[in-house]
Amino acid sequence: MIFLSSIIQQFQSQLLVQYRGKLLPSHHKVLSSMKHCRTRYSPRMVAQCTECDQRISVPHSCGDRHCPHCQNYESQQWLERQLKKQVPADYFLLTFTLPFELRPLAWHHQRIVYALLIRCCWETIHTFSLNDKKLQGTPGAIAVLHTHARNLDYHPHVHLAVPAAAIDAKKRLWRTKAAGKKGYLFNHNALAKVFRAKMLAALTQAGLTLPASYPQKWVVDCRCVGAGDKALVYLGRYLYRGVIQEKNIVACKDGMVTFRYQNSKTKRMEYRTVSGAKFLWLLLQHVLPKGFRRARNFGFLHPNSKRLIVLLHLLLKFDPARALVKMSQRPQWICPCCGARMQVIDTRLPPLFLMAGRIKPATES
């Protein structure tokens, strides 16, 4: 397997020269973190066996949310929390895409535009749910911002997992809407028109200058995804672990990097070869502003509605554990000598090359 850290070490200098005017402080920080993730230059932690005197030293992971190595456990925990909020209704996955002409504006004002994009998507769904004859209430939604296409190009869009259900707070009613054979929730053309109007108004109100021209017709995709668990798994895949898995980096030679991805239309694997510096830039352009939350919950799926969700499960006699995907537990640390459990006794020690060989190092990636 080709590790991202080795690609960074090999092509970082070329990246700094070729993209000097585009790199932000956050990009340098992410590069530094991923470059030293789980290497001899990382801080160390020491674990001791609970049965024998065996001690080993291993490198810390960088913990950066853009690193493909890190936060796998956190991603699983997020998915488990969302699955526990499932309700007995057909789920839909809606995708709101920002047009190509507005992407430069999004790139230069990321924090503002990303926040407005998520908000306008939710407001659009909320408006349609309130006006729908069968729902007539406030829906729930799990929104996740993605900034990448599958070939790693810059492509800001928001996915929303939405159950075809709503709560009428005034009348205290729970209403659902059957997806039917065609899997219909709302008209996608009407969704696109309302989303376009809301987004343009929000950008103008925020004081941003719109481009001279932009398309009249925007794109919103709306499709039924059954119980919603598979859609949530898809949304959680890139939530904390960057935009590419290292197993999809298939070659790195002669100054070029080749990676594979699945074409969303043909469902076939395709390959893309770019220079090493270009590959690193493709990754860095998806680094989010510091502290920006990629995933947000709205309506009756908001974190403040935990009691409401419990009440719904009770009244509707629905047990979300039945549909809950079995989550893999964090593996125990096993002693290489006796097979007993090991426990961490010290963390954030100096890197390996500063530790003077006092503790036996574990095998590194």
N, C-alpha and C positions, 0 to 999 in steps of 0.2 A: 504493500500500500504506500502511496505517495503522501507524505504528511505536509499539511499546510505550513507548518513551521519551517520546513526545509525550503519550500518555495519562497517564503518571505526572506529567509537568509540569503537566498541566491539572487533574488531580483529586487530587493528593497532599494538598493542604490540607484538602479535604473528607474524605478518608480519615482523616487525623489527628484530626479533630474527631469523626467518626461512630464510629470504632472505637478510640478512645483507650485504653479499658480492655483491649482484646484484643491490641494490638500488642506484640510482643516486640523486644528489641534486635536479634535476627537479622533480623526483618522490616525494620527501619529500614536495616540494612546492605545487604540485598538491593535495597531500593528505591533507595538511593543509587547502587549499582553499575549497575543497569539504566537508571536515569535518565540517567546520563552515558556509557553505553556507546557508543563510537565517535562521540562528539560533540565539539564544540570545547572542552568542559570536561574531556575525557579527557587523560591523559598522552600525549605524542607519541613516535613513533619515526621515524627518518630512514633512508631507503634511498638508495643511490647506484648508478648504472648501472655495470656492469663494463666497458663499452666507451667511453662518453662521460662528460661531467662532470655529467650531469643528476642532481639531487637532488630528492627529494620528501619531504614530511612527511605522515604519516597518523596518525589517532588509534588508540590501543590499544583493543582490546576489553576488557570488564570481567573476562572469564574466570570469571564466576560460573556455577555449574552449573545455576542456575534461570533463566538468561537464554536466550531463544530464539535470540539472535544467536551465542552462543559455544559452544565445545567441540564443534563438528561433527566435527572431525578426531579428537578423543579418542573420540567415540562410534563412529566407524568403526573405530578401532583396537581397541576393546573387542569389537565384533562380529567382527572378523577373528580375534581370539584365541579366541573361543568356537567359531567355525566350524572352526578348526584342530583342535579337540578332538572333533569329531564321530566317532561310532563307528557301525559297521554294524548298526543296530537301528532299529526303529520308535520314533519319538518321540511323547511325549504332553505336552500343555500342561495343567497342573493349576492351578486357581485357588481359593485359600482366602480366603473373605471374612469379615471381622469383622462380627458383627451390629450393627444400628443402635443397640441399647441400650448397647453397649460403646464406641461411638465417642466420647462425651464423656470417658470414662476414658482412651481413647487420646490424645485431644487434650491433656489436662492432664498426661499422663505419656508424652510421645511417645518419648523415648529408650528407656525401659524397655519399653513395650508393643510398639513396632516391633521391637525386638530379640527379644522373646519370641515375637512373631507369626512371624517368620522361622524361629526355632529350632524352634517347635512344628510348623510345616509340614514341615520336614525330618525331624524325629523321627517324624512320622506316616508319611511315605513310607518311611523306613528300616525301621520296624516292619513295614509291609505287605510290603516286599520280602523281609525275612528270613523271614517266615512263608508266603510264596507257594510253592506246590509246584514251580513251574517255575523260579523265580529263586533262592530260598534263599541270598541273599548281600547284599552292600552295593551299593546303586545309586549312580548319580551324578545330580546335580541342579544346575541353574543357577537360582537364586532371585532375583527382582527385586521389590522393594516398590513398589507404586503407592498413592498416597493419594487419587487423584482418580477420579471418574467422568468420562465423556466430556463431560458438561455442566458440569464443574469443581466439582461438589459434593464435600464431604469424604466419602471412601469408601475406607478403608484395606483393602487386599487384597494378597495375594502371588501372583505367577505363578511356577510352576516348570516349566522345560523338562526333562523326564525321559526318557531313553532306556529302552526296555523291556529292560533288561539289568542284570546284577549280577555281582559278583566274589565268589567264595567263597575267602577268603584262606587258610583252613586247608587246603582241598583243591586250591588253586590252579586253580580252574575258572572259566571264563567262560560264563555262561548267558544266553540270550535268551528272549524271549517274543513270539510272533507276535501282532500286533494283531487279526488276523482281519477278517472282513467288518464286524463291528459296532464295531471299534476299541476293544476292551476291554483295560484294564490292571488296575484295581482297582474294586470296587464303590464308587460315589461316596457312597452313603448310609452305608456302613461307614466310609469315610474321614472323613465329617463327624462321626460319633459319636466316633471316636478323637481327632480334632482338637479337638473341643469339650472332651473330658475333659482333654486335655493342656493346653490353653490356660487353662481355668479353674483347674486345679491350679497352673500356673505363675504366674498373676496373684495367687492367694492366697499362694503361697510368697514372692512379691516384696513382700508386705505391702500390696497395693492393695485397697481396699474395692470389692467387686463391687456393681453396682446391685441394687435390690430385686427386680427381675424381668428375666429375659432368656429368649429363646426356647429351647425344648427341641431344636428342629430347626435345625441350621446348614446352610450351603450350601457345597458343594465341587463344582466342575465339573471333569470329566476327559474330554478329547477327544484323538483321534489327530491328529497334525499331520505325518505322513509322515516325511521325513528331518530335520525340525526347523529347517531354515534359515529358512523364513518366520516361524516362531515367534520365533526369535532376532532377526530383523530388527524384528519388532513390539516385543519387549522392549527393544531398544536405542534405539527411537525417542524415548522420553522419559527416557532414562537421564541425559543431561547437559544437555539443551536445554529445560528447563522443561516445562510441561504444555499449552502451546498454541503453535502456529505463527502468526506475524504475518499470514500470508496468510489465516488463518481469522477474523481480525478484519475484519468487513465494513463497519461503520459506527461513527461516533463523532460525534454531533451532539445538540444540545439537552440536554446533560448525561447522555446515555445512550450505552451501548456495546452493539453487537450483534455476536455471534460465532456461528459455525456449528460443528456437530459431527455426526458420524455416529451415528445411533441403532443400538446394538448388536443390537437385536432385528429391526428392520425394514430395517436397512442403508441407510436413507434419510437424507439430510442434513436436519437440523433447525436452527432458529435460536433463540437466546436473547438477550433484551434486558434489561439491568440498568443501574442507575445507574453512573456512572464510579467512584465510591467502592466500590460493591459489587463491581464487576469486579476492581478491584485487590485487594480482600479475598479474592475467590475464588482469585486467584493466590497470595497470601501464605499462605493456610492450608495450602499444600502445600510450604512451605519446610521442609526437613529440619533437625534439630538439627546443630550444627556438628560436622563430622568423622564423621557417621553414614554408613555405607556402604549404599547402596541395593541394590547387587547383590552376591551372595555365591555361591560355588561349594562344593559338598559332595560327599562320597564320592569315587569315582574321577575326578571332574571337578575336584577341589580343586587349587589351584595347586601343592601339594606333590607331586602325582601326575603330573608331566610325564613322567618316565621310564616310568611305567606306561602312559600313553597312547601313547608312542612304541612300546613293546613290543607293545601291542595292535594298533596299525596294522601292525607288521611281521608278527606271527603270523597276523593275519586277512587280510593282503594287502589292506589298505584304504588308499587314498590320499585324505585329506580335501580335497586341493587340487581334486579333480574336482568336488566339490560346493561349493567355496568361491566365494562371490559375489565377482565382480570389484569390488574396492574402488577407488574413485576416489582418485587421489593428490592430495596437497596441491598446488594450482596454483602455478606459478612466477610470480614477480613480474616483469612485463615493462615495460621502459622505454617511456614514451609517445613518446619522440623517435626512437629507433633500433630498438626492438624487441628489444634484448638483455636478458639477465637482470639483475635488480637484486638487491642484497644489503643487508641491514640493517647499518648501521654505528653506530647509536646508538639507545638506548631509554630510556624513562622520563624524557623531557624534560618541561618544564613545559607546561601546556595552551596551545592556540593563542593565546588572547588575552593570554598573557604572553610570547610569543616575539618580539614586536616586528616581525613580518613578515620575518624574516631568511631563511626558507626557504619555497619555494613549497608551499602546502598542496594536498593531493590532494582530489578531490571526496568529500564526506561524504554518508552516508545521512541 
